[in-house]
Amino acid sequence: MLSRRFLLKTLAAVPGLAAMFSSTRAVASVGDSHPRDYFKELGVRTFINAAGTYTALTSSLMTEEVKQAFLYASTQYVNLNELHDRIGERLAQLLRCEAAMVTSGAASAITLGAAGVLTGLDPDKINRIPADLSSMKSEVIIQKSHRVGYDHAIRNTGIRLVEVETRADLERAISPATAMFWFLNYAGPVGKIKDREFVALGKQYGIPTFNDCAADVPPVENLWKYTEMGFDLVAFSGGKGLRGPQSTGLLLGRKDLILAARANAAPNGNTIGRGMKVNKEEMLALLLAVESYLAKDFTAEWALWEQQVLYIHQVVSGLPGVTTEIHIPEIANHVPSIRLFLDPAKVKVTPDQLRLALRNGHPSIETVGGSESLDMTTWMLHPGEERIVARRIKEIILT
Ligand SMILES: *Cc1c(COP(=O)(O)O)cnc(C)c1O
């Protein structure tokens, strides 16, 4: 089913869409300009990424500006703390918040942010976490529906998670041990306490609030929306939509808390963050990723993604037993996405078998979904690759 609203939005947004689409062409195979094909030498298969920014699939490709910055940084020595300071200041300016730091992924931003809340600048406390939290607060309150596979990043600091569902539960759960309230942005709509109310509760009780927005650009304004809303700390991945190095992240927010997070981070030894080192190349490259992200033509980019989704829809929706659904997730991975449903009476393969055949075919194509559907996004495709994806799906289903 093709949403009418989706189509209208596409056609209205970009008058020159057809021209733009016809100008996209299949890219030369990556690595053409390189004398050695390292992945091939290692026997590691590369693929077309129709899945999206999945960590285990190496997420996103760095932009040209990012690669240039990375190489530039690799040619000279600097003082790492000084670079960290300057990049933090520049990021805070660009992202309209009080302070910022580059971390080694959003997961590390969560650990370091929580560590900073616990220890402040106290070297003894910094040394003692996570095993000994005496004379520190020790609990983080979280909505039950916001518990995900990433909350280990908070528990790394030694704190205990306290689950609540309603506002009344939360107010009852607050005690002298409460260090922080933690919010998972993409679960916002399913939690009983919404973002603004959550922030207000933090302010009312004088407890810092943290919002995990790791996969939540686009839209670009999310980069400042939640710090401006009043969250004390906000985390983003650097290597998802921002297309910085995959192992980078952003911690944004209150200056005192960012300073405390820095005190728990590399290059300081004997800290919880010493193993979450960010090198000068990654640090500078993430700054350039943010700069180039802010300068992007979002309308044109969105139109390209939509057009790629529409192309796949047009090719595969005519196949016997195939129906498609085009959708845009509300918060995380908020990009045009397509889902294929296969009628078992008419199609010989199940979604799982189709996914496997795409992966094992030539070229290899990665998609996601479950036993019910095959799911794809186009934002991590090179322009033109949507044709290969559509053709391969058609071939597999028709043979
Ligand atoms: C990806 C993700 C993380 C981890 O981000 P990294 O940058 O890979 O460390 C944390 N939380 C959520 C919700 C995510 O999607």
The ligand as a MOL file (V3000), in Angstrom:
LIG
                    3D

  0  0  0     0  0            999 V3000
M  V30 BEGIN CTAB
M  V30 COUNTS 15 15 0 0 0
M  V30 BEGIN ATOM
M  V30 1 C 22.7730 2.9390 18.3940 0
M  V30 2 C 22.1900 3.2460 19.7190 0
M  V30 3 C 22.9940 3.3920 20.8560 0
M  V30 4 C 24.4710 3.1530 20.8200 0
M  V30 5 O 25.0880 4.0740 19.9920 0
M  V30 6 P 26.6390 3.9080 19.5910 0
M  V30 7 O 26.9390 5.2050 18.9290 0
M  V30 8 O 26.7130 2.7380 18.6720 0
M  V30 9 O 27.3890 3.6980 20.8330 0
M  V30 10 C 22.3990 3.7380 22.0490 0
M  V30 11 N 21.0770 3.9250 22.1370 0
M  V30 12 C 20.2490 3.7750 21.0680 0
M  V30 13 C 18.7860 4.0080 21.2340 0
M  V30 14 C 20.7780 3.4440 19.8200 0
M  V30 15 O 19.9950 3.3220 18.7530 0
M  V30 END ATOM
M  V30 BEGIN BOND
M  V30 1 1 1 2
M  V30 2 1 2 3
M  V30 3 2 2 14
M  V30 4 1 3 4
M  V30 5 2 3 10
M  V30 6 1 4 5
M  V30 7 1 5 6
M  V30 8 2 6 7
M  V30 9 1 6 8
M  V30 10 1 6 9
M  V30 11 1 10 11
M  V30 12 2 11 12
M  V30 13 1 12 13
M  V30 14 1 12 14
M  V30 15 1 14 15
M  V30 END BOND
M  V30 END CTAB
M  END
